[in-house]
């Protein structure tokens, strides 16, 4: 079917709407991507090529290091996140000089909050993280004694987080300190991952546990 024949199946209003939608997406993607590259220059964030950014990405890295690979997608707008509404934009935050956030090639983040206090949080190649997920390397406060919760400032309990390649993390998940998620695994929506998950599995729940093993 030719392009003209396809157009004839739509009303003029429909054609204008589709063209406007695509034009807005292309134009705003270009704007936000350029703006993000400028932010990365200012914050000394190491960025790869062919990024796709839609919406404002919060970057705070007065100390520590943030590294973003090639072909990474950062979605911070509910308009662009068509499958789910975002509670907030993508957020990348480091605290101490030893803190590192590494986002490898082909990763997709959708309103993802990543906070590295003093350790390394690494997201492997081609991993997809759905809307409103949170990844942390620290508890930030100790549980006991209660009178020290507000003054705790040590990093001795912080732990690395390692998310493998080709992982799919569903909406509204929380990944806590010390967790390793193996390659190719799926984390079900709404899960709280408190301990490591092997490769090639479906895991879910609070706390997350293996539900199914893939061949």
C-alpha positions as CSV (number, residue, x, y, z in Angstrom):
1,X,0.0,0.0,0.0
2,X,1.4,3.4,-1.0
3,X,1.8,6.3,1.4
4,X,-0.9,8.2,-0.4
5,X,-3.3,5.3,0.0
6,X,-2.6,5.1,3.7
7,X,-3.2,8.9,4.1
8,X,-6.6,8.6,2.3
9,X,-7.8,6.2,5.1
10,X,-7.4,9.1,7.6
11,X,-9.4,12.3,8.0
12,X,-7.6,15.6,7.7
13,X,-7.9,16.2,11.4
14,X,-6.4,12.8,12.1
15,X,-3.4,13.5,9.8
16,X,-2.8,16.9,11.5
17,X,-3.0,15.3,14.9
18,X,-0.6,12.5,14.1
19,X,1.9,14.9,12.4
20,X,1.7,17.3,15.4
21,X,2.3,14.5,17.9
22,X,5.3,13.2,16.0
23,X,6.7,16.7,15.5
24,X,6.3,17.6,19.2
25,X,8.1,14.4,20.2
26,X,11.0,14.9,17.8
27,X,11.4,18.6,18.7
28,X,11.2,18.1,22.4
29,X,13.5,15.1,22.4
30,X,16.1,17.2,20.6
31,X,15.7,20.0,23.1
32,X,15.8,17.9,26.2
33,X,18.7,15.8,24.9
34,X,20.8,18.9,24.1
35,X,19.9,20.4,27.5
36,X,20.9,17.1,29.2
37,X,24.3,17.1,27.5
38,X,24.8,20.7,28.7
39,X,24.0,19.6,32.3
40,X,26.4,16.7,32.0
41,X,29.2,19.1,30.9
42,X,28.5,21.3,33.9
43,X,28.3,18.4,36.4
44,X,31.3,16.6,34.8
45,X,29.1,13.6,34.0
46,X,30.6,11.2,31.4
47,X,28.1,10.7,28.6
48,X,28.1,8.4,25.6
49,X,26.6,8.9,22.1
50,X,23.1,8.7,20.8
51,X,21.2,9.5,24.0
52,X,17.5,10.0,23.9
53,X,16.2,12.3,26.7
54,X,12.6,13.5,27.1
55,X,11.8,15.7,30.1
56,X,14.2,17.2,32.7
57,X,16.7,14.9,34.3
58,X,17.8,15.8,37.8
59,X,21.6,15.4,38.2
60,X,23.3,16.2,41.5
61,X,26.9,15.1,41.7
62,X,28.9,17.6,43.8
63,X,31.2,14.6,44.6
64,X,31.4,11.1,43.1
65,X,31.1,10.0,39.5
66,X,28.3,9.4,37.1
67,X,29.0,7.5,33.8
68,X,26.3,7.0,31.1
69,X,26.9,4.8,28.1
70,X,25.8,4.9,24.5
71,X,22.2,4.6,23.2
72,X,20.7,5.2,26.7
73,X,17.1,6.4,27.0
74,X,16.1,8.7,29.9
75,X,12.4,9.4,30.1
76,X,11.3,12.1,32.6
77,X,7.8,12.9,31.3
78,X,4.5,11.2,31.5
79,X,3.7,12.5,28.0
80,X,6.5,10.4,26.6
81,X,6.1,7.4,29.0
82,X,3.0,6.1,27.3
83,X,2.6,2.8,29.3
84,X,2.6,4.4,32.8
85,X,2.4,7.8,34.4
86,X,5.6,9.0,36.1
87,X,5.7,10.3,39.6
88,X,8.9,12.2,39.0
89,X,11.7,12.5,36.4
90,X,14.9,10.5,36.2
91,X,17.1,11.4,39.2
92,X,20.8,10.6,39.5
93,X,22.5,11.6,42.8
94,X,25.8,10.9,44.4
95,X,27.1,12.0,47.8
96,X,30.6,11.0,48.7
97,X,33.7,11.0,46.5
98,X,33.7,7.2,46.3
99,X,30.1,7.1,45.0
100,X,29.6,5.9,41.4
101,X,26.6,5.5,39.2
102,X,27.3,3.5,36.0
103,X,24.6,3.2,33.3
104,X,25.8,0.9,30.6
105,X,24.9,1.0,26.9
106,X,21.3,0.6,25.8
107,X,19.7,1.1,29.2
108,X,16.2,2.6,29.5
109,X,15.2,4.6,32.6
110,X,11.7,5.9,33.1
111,X,11.3,8.2,36.1
112,X,14.0,6.2,37.9
113,X,15.7,7.5,41.0
114,X,19.2,6.3,41.6
115,X,21.0,7.4,44.7
116,X,24.6,6.4,45.4
117,X,25.8,7.5,48.8
118,X,29.3,6.0,48.8
119,X,29.4,2.8,46.8
120,X,28.9,1.8,43.1
121,X,25.5,1.3,41.5
122,X,25.9,-0.4,38.1
123,X,23.1,-1.1,35.6
124,X,24.1,-3.5,32.9
125,X,23.6,-3.3,29.1
126,X,20.1,-3.2,27.6
127,X,18.4,-3.3,31.0
128,X,14.9,-1.8,31.0
129,X,13.6,-0.1,34.1
130,X,9.9,0.8,34.1
131,X,8.3,3.8,35.7
132,X,8.9,5.0,39.3
133,X,11.6,2.6,40.5
134,X,14.2,3.5,43.1
135,X,17.7,2.1,43.6
136,X,19.8,2.8,46.7
137,X,23.2,1.8,48.1
138,X,22.4,2.9,51.6
139,X,19.8,2.9,54.4
140,X,20.9,6.5,55.1
141,X,19.7,6.1,58.8
142,X,20.3,3.4,61.3
143,X,17.3,1.6,62.7
144,X,18.5,1.4,66.3
145,X,19.1,3.2,68.7
146,X,16.4,5.7,67.8
147,X,18.2,8.7,69.2
148,X,21.0,8.3,66.6
149,X,18.8,8.0,63.5
150,X,19.0,11.7,62.7
151,X,22.8,12.0,63.2
152,X,24.1,8.8,61.6
153,X,26.6,9.9,58.9
154,X,28.9,6.8,58.5
155,X,29.2,4.9,55.3
156,X,30.4,1.6,56.8
157,X,27.0,-0.1,56.1
158,X,26.7,1.0,52.5
159,X,26.9,-1.7,49.8
160,X,27.3,-1.9,46.0
161,X,24.3,-2.6,43.8
162,X,24.8,-4.6,40.6
163,X,22.0,-5.1,38.0
164,X,23.0,-7.4,35.2
165,X,22.5,-7.1,31.4
166,X,19.1,-7.6,29.8
167,X,17.2,-7.3,33.1
168,X,13.6,-6.0,33.1
169,X,12.4,-4.3,36.2
170,X,8.7,-3.6,36.5
171,X,7.0,-0.5,37.7
172,X,7.2,0.8,41.3
173,X,10.1,-1.5,42.4
174,X,12.7,-0.7,45.1
175,X,16.2,-2.2,44.8
176,X,18.1,-1.9,48.1
177,X,21.7,-1.9,49.0
178,X,23.9,-5.0,48.5
179,X,21.6,-6.5,45.8
180,X,22.9,-8.3,42.7
181,X,20.4,-9.1,40.0
182,X,21.6,-11.7,37.5
183,X,21.5,-11.3,33.7
184,X,18.2,-11.7,31.8
185,X,16.0,-11.8,35.0
186,X,12.6,-10.1,35.4
187,X,11.5,-8.3,38.6
188,X,7.8,-8.1,38.9
189,X,6.0,-4.8,39.4
190,X,5.8,-3.5,42.9
191,X,8.6,-5.7,44.3
192,X,11.0,-4.8,47.0
193,X,14.4,-6.5,46.3
194,X,16.3,-6.9,49.6
195,X,18.6,-9.8,48.6
196,X,20.3,-11.0,45.5
197,X,18.4,-12.6,42.6
198,X,20.0,-15.2,40.2
199,X,20.1,-14.9,36.4
200,X,17.3,-16.1,34.1
201,X,14.5,-16.0,36.6
202,X,11.2,-14.2,37.3
203,X,11.2,-12.8,40.9
204,X,8.7,-10.7,42.8
205,X,7.1,-9.8,46.1
206,X,8.1,-8.1,49.3
207,X,10.7,-9.2,49.9
208,X,11.3,-10.4,46.3
209,X,11.8,-14.2,45.8
210,X,12.2,-16.4,42.8
211,X,8.8,-17.3,41.2
212,X,9.9,-19.0,38.0
213,X,13.1,-20.1,36.3
214,X,13.6,-19.6,32.6
215,X,15.4,-22.2,30.5
